[in-house]
Amino acid sequence: MSNNLILNRLFTVAAFEELIENKNSNVYSEIVKRYVDKSVAHTNAEAISEVYKYMRKQYRNEYYYKNTILNKLLLGVHSINTTTALTQIPISTSKADFVLINGKAVVYEIKTELDNLERLESQINNYYKAFDHVCVLTCDDYAPTLLDKLNGTNIGVYVLTQNETIKRLKEPTKFDESLNLDIIFKILNKPEYEEILVSYYGELPVTSQVRYYGKCKELFVAIPKEKAYQLFLRMLKKRNEVSNKELYKNVPYELKSLAYFSHYGDLDYTNLRKFLSTELECN
């Protein structure tokens, strides 16, 4: 299994930025050498497809899980016009793997067959400080343990099956008692919390530069919790708007998550298309 660790380095924003800008990538060259049958794959698109097929059967890592959620739930059940996905949102001492926001927000904590469950409890406790729906997306092997462990809680349990469907075993239900406006404020960037304050108070605080952040935070936490939470979700929902939906439609299934979270502009889509259509040159 450890031999497959190099695959974690391919499906990242930085790795694909190198590739589509036509820079040499030792990681990509090594992966093609190891995992791609050149009698089958003649272009970069076909090579990526071969690598992804291998991952589906042998190495379902975090990228594979995220890409499947994005394809099956965001693009399959919802729509990029009405729903936003976020990844790696820092919440207290944890980072939320995947958050889906439409009318409500759901955090998906991913536990692949390559992970362990040691930190799960502390992660979930942190997520509830910023979001009111949390579920775990896992593999068949962990499902019975998690169902037993999470029985009687508000936490949902979903399974990514071997035939690439997402099966809901336990629906997440609303739990907002742990929401913490101090923690929520830290997730927002400056333009976001300023927009919230203007929409609620009609103005921004007038104070010294040194005290400005603290004053903004003080005003935010004074908003009634339910109202502040809804304003927070409204801001997050704007974060990942796809700039060109037509070009995004043409991104291959295997790369949907990567393109979505890379905030591609038109030139990036053009470069990606060129890269994918280029003949395989790795030795």
C-alpha positions as CSV (number, residue, x, y, z in Angstrom):
1,M,0.0,0.0,0.0
2,S,2.8,2.4,0.9
3,N,4.1,2.1,-2.7
4,N,0.9,3.9,-3.8
5,L,1.6,7.0,-1.7
6,I,2.9,8.8,-4.7
7,L,-0.7,8.9,-6.1
8,N,-1.6,11.3,-3.3
9,R,0.8,13.8,-4.8
10,L,-0.8,13.8,-8.3
11,F,-4.4,15.0,-7.8
12,T,-3.5,18.3,-6.1
13,V,-4.0,21.9,-7.2
14,A,-0.2,22.4,-7.3
15,A,0.6,19.3,-9.3
16,F,-1.9,20.1,-12.0
17,E,-0.9,23.7,-12.1
18,E,2.6,22.4,-13.1
19,L,1.2,20.0,-15.7
20,I,-1.2,22.4,-17.4
21,E,1.5,25.1,-17.5
22,N,3.6,22.6,-19.5
23,K,6.3,22.1,-16.8
24,N,8.1,18.9,-16.3
25,S,6.6,16.9,-13.4
26,N,8.7,14.0,-12.0
27,V,5.7,12.9,-10.0
28,Y,3.5,12.5,-13.1
29,S,6.3,10.8,-15.1
30,E,6.9,8.3,-12.3
31,I,3.1,7.6,-12.0
32,V,2.7,7.1,-15.7
33,K,5.7,4.7,-15.6
34,R,4.2,2.7,-12.8
35,Y,0.5,2.6,-13.5
36,V,-0.2,3.3,-17.1
37,D,-0.2,0.7,-19.9
38,K,1.0,2.7,-23.0
39,S,-0.6,0.2,-25.3
40,V,-4.0,1.4,-23.9
41,A,-3.3,5.0,-23.1
42,H,-1.9,7.3,-25.8
43,T,-2.9,10.8,-24.5
44,N,-2.6,12.4,-21.1
45,A,-6.4,12.2,-20.7
46,E,-6.3,8.4,-21.2
47,A,-3.3,8.1,-18.8
48,I,-5.2,10.0,-16.1
49,S,-8.2,7.8,-16.7
50,E,-6.0,4.6,-16.3
51,V,-4.5,6.0,-13.0
52,Y,-8.0,6.7,-11.7
53,K,-9.2,3.2,-12.6
54,Y,-6.4,1.8,-10.6
55,M,-7.3,4.0,-7.6
56,R,-10.9,2.9,-7.8
57,K,-9.8,-0.7,-7.5
58,Q,-6.7,-0.6,-5.3
59,Y,-6.2,2.8,-3.6
60,R,-9.3,4.8,-2.7
61,N,-7.6,7.7,-1.1
62,E,-9.1,11.0,0.1
63,Y,-9.1,12.6,-3.4
64,Y,-11.0,9.6,-4.7
65,Y,-13.7,10.1,-2.0
66,K,-13.9,13.8,-2.4
67,N,-14.2,13.5,-6.2
68,T,-16.9,10.9,-5.8
69,I,-18.9,13.1,-3.4
70,L,-18.6,16.1,-5.7
71,N,-19.7,14.1,-8.8
72,K,-22.5,12.2,-7.0
73,L,-23.9,14.8,-4.7
74,L,-23.0,18.3,-5.9
75,L,-23.3,17.5,-9.6
76,G,-25.6,14.5,-9.5
77,V,-28.2,15.4,-6.8
78,H,-27.8,19.1,-6.5
79,S,-26.4,21.7,-9.0
80,I,-23.4,24.1,-9.1
81,N,-26.1,26.8,-9.6
82,T,-27.7,26.3,-6.2
83,T,-25.1,24.5,-4.1
84,T,-21.5,25.2,-3.1
85,A,-18.8,22.7,-2.0
86,L,-15.9,23.7,0.3
87,T,-12.9,21.7,1.4
88,Q,-10.3,21.9,4.2
89,I,-12.2,24.5,6.2
90,P,-10.2,25.1,9.4
91,I,-12.4,24.7,12.5
92,S,-10.7,25.1,15.9
93,T,-7.9,22.4,15.8
94,S,-9.5,20.4,12.9
95,K,-10.1,20.9,9.1
96,A,-13.4,19.8,7.6
97,D,-12.7,17.5,4.6
98,F,-15.8,18.5,2.6
99,V,-18.7,20.8,3.2
100,L,-21.8,21.0,1.0
101,I,-24.0,24.2,1.3
102,N,-27.4,24.8,-0.2
103,G,-30.3,25.7,2.2
104,K,-28.3,24.1,5.0
105,A,-24.6,23.1,5.4
106,V,-23.5,19.5,5.9
107,V,-19.9,18.6,6.9
108,Y,-18.6,15.3,5.5
109,E,-15.8,13.8,7.5
110,I,-14.0,11.3,5.2
111,K,-12.7,8.1,6.7
112,T,-11.3,6.0,3.9
113,E,-10.1,2.4,4.2
114,L,-6.6,3.9,4.4
115,D,-7.5,5.9,7.6
116,N,-8.0,5.1,11.2
117,L,-10.8,6.4,13.5
118,E,-8.7,7.7,16.3
119,R,-9.4,11.4,16.0
120,L,-13.0,11.1,14.8
121,E,-14.6,12.2,18.1
122,S,-12.5,15.3,18.5
123,Q,-13.0,16.2,14.8
124,I,-16.8,15.9,15.1
125,N,-16.9,17.9,18.3
126,N,-15.0,20.7,16.5
127,Y,-17.2,20.6,13.4
128,Y,-20.3,21.1,15.6
129,K,-18.8,24.4,16.8
130,A,-19.3,25.8,13.2
131,F,-21.9,23.7,11.5
132,D,-25.2,22.1,12.6
133,H,-25.2,19.0,10.3
134,V,-22.3,16.5,10.4
135,C,-21.8,13.1,8.9
136,V,-19.1,10.5,8.3
137,L,-18.4,9.2,4.8
138,T,-16.6,5.9,5.0
139,C,-16.0,2.4,3.5
140,D,-17.9,-0.8,4.0
141,D,-15.4,-2.1,6.5
142,Y,-15.8,0.8,9.0
143,A,-19.6,1.1,8.6
144,P,-20.7,-1.4,11.3
145,T,-18.3,0.1,13.9
146,L,-19.4,3.7,13.1
147,L,-23.1,2.8,13.1
148,D,-22.7,1.2,16.6
149,K,-20.5,4.1,17.9
150,L,-22.8,6.8,16.5
151,N,-26.1,5.2,17.4
152,G,-28.3,7.7,19.3
153,T,-26.4,10.8,18.0
154,N,-27.2,13.4,15.4
155,I,-24.3,12.3,13.2
156,G,-25.0,10.8,9.8
157,V,-23.2,7.8,8.3
158,Y,-22.7,7.3,4.6
159,V,-20.8,4.6,2.8
160,L,-18.9,4.8,-0.5
161,T,-19.6,1.4,-1.9
162,Q,-17.3,-0.6,-4.2
163,N,-19.5,0.1,-7.2
164,E,-19.0,3.9,-6.6
165,T,-22.4,4.7,-5.1
166,I,-22.9,6.7,-1.9
167,K,-25.2,4.8,0.4
168,R,-26.9,6.6,3.3
169,L,-27.1,4.4,6.4
170,K,-27.9,7.1,8.9
171,E,-29.3,10.6,8.1
172,P,-27.6,13.5,9.9
173,T,-30.0,15.6,12.0
174,K,-29.7,19.2,13.1
175,F,-27.6,19.8,16.2
176,D,-26.9,23.5,16.9
177,E,-26.2,23.6,20.7
178,S,-22.4,23.7,20.2
179,L,-22.3,26.5,17.6
180,N,-19.7,29.0,18.7
181,L,-19.7,32.4,17.1
182,D,-16.1,33.0,18.1
183,I,-15.0,29.9,16.1
184,I,-17.4,30.8,13.2
185,F,-15.9,34.4,13.0
186,K,-12.4,33.0,12.6
187,I,-13.5,31.0,9.5
188,L,-14.6,34.2,7.8
189,N,-12.2,36.4,5.9
190,K,-12.3,40.2,6.2
191,P,-14.5,41.0,3.2
192,E,-17.0,38.3,4.4
193,Y,-17.3,39.5,8.0
194,E,-17.5,43.1,6.8
195,E,-20.3,42.3,4.5
196,I,-22.2,40.5,7.3
197,L,-21.7,43.5,9.6
198,V,-22.9,46.0,7.0
199,S,-26.0,43.8,6.2
200,Y,-26.9,43.5,9.9
201,Y,-25.8,46.8,11.4
202,G,-25.8,49.0,8.3
203,E,-22.3,50.2,8.9
204,L,-18.8,49.1,9.9
205,P,-17.1,50.1,13.2
206,V,-15.0,53.2,13.3
207,T,-12.0,52.5,15.4
208,S,-8.2,52.3,15.2
209,Q,-6.5,49.8,12.9
210,V,-5.2,47.8,15.9
211,R,-8.6,47.4,17.4
212,Y,-10.6,46.9,14.2
213,Y,-10.6,43.1,14.1
214,G,-11.5,42.8,17.8
215,K,-14.4,45.3,17.4
216,C,-15.7,43.5,14.3
217,K,-15.6,40.2,16.2
218,E,-17.4,41.8,19.1
219,L,-20.2,43.0,16.9
220,F,-20.5,39.7,15.1
221,V,-20.8,37.6,18.3
222,A,-23.5,40.0,19.5
223,I,-25.8,39.0,16.6
224,P,-28.4,36.4,17.6
225,K,-26.8,33.0,17.0
226,E,-29.4,31.7,14.5
227,K,-29.2,34.9,12.4
228,A,-25.4,35.0,12.6
229,Y,-25.2,31.4,11.4
230,Q,-27.5,32.0,8.4
231,L,-25.4,35.1,7.4
232,F,-22.2,33.0,7.8
233,L,-23.6,30.3,5.5
234,R,-24.6,32.9,3.0
235,M,-21.0,34.1,2.8
236,L,-19.6,30.6,2.5
237,K,-22.0,29.8,-0.3
238,K,-20.4,32.6,-2.4
239,R,-16.9,31.2,-2.1
240,N,-16.7,28.6,-4.8
241,E,-18.8,30.0,-7.7
242,V,-17.6,28.3,-10.9
243,S,-16.5,31.1,-13.3
244,N,-17.4,29.3,-16.5
245,K,-20.0,26.6,-16.1
246,E,-19.9,25.6,-19.8
247,L,-16.1,25.0,-19.7
248,Y,-16.4,23.2,-16.4
249,K,-18.9,20.7,-17.9
250,N,-16.2,19.5,-20.2
251,V,-13.8,18.6,-17.4
252,P,-13.4,14.8,-17.2
253,Y,-15.1,13.0,-14.3
254,E,-11.7,12.1,-12.8
255,L,-10.8,15.8,-12.4
256,K,-14.1,17.4,-11.5
257,S,-13.1,18.0,-7.9
258,L,-9.6,19.2,-8.7
259,A,-10.9,21.8,-11.3
260,Y,-13.7,22.9,-8.9
261,F,-11.4,23.7,-6.0
262,S,-8.7,25.2,-8.2
263,H,-11.0,28.2,-9.1
264,Y,-10.1,27.9,-12.8
265,G,-10.4,30.8,-15.2
266,D,-10.9,30.5,-18.9
267,L,-7.2,30.2,-19.6
268,D,-6.8,27.4,-17.1
269,Y,-9.5,25.4,-18.7
270,T,-7.8,26.0,-22.1
271,N,-4.5,24.8,-20.7
272,L,-6.1,21.8,-19.1
273,R,-7.8,20.8,-22.4
274,K,-4.4,21.1,-24.2
275,F,-2.7,19.0,-21.6
276,L,-5.3,16.3,-21.7
277,S,-5.3,16.1,-25.5
278,T,-1.5,16.0,-25.8
279,E,0.1,12.6,-26.6
280,L,1.8,10.9,-23.8
281,E,5.5,11.6,-23.9
282,C,6.8,10.1,-20.6
283,N,9.5,7.5,-21.1
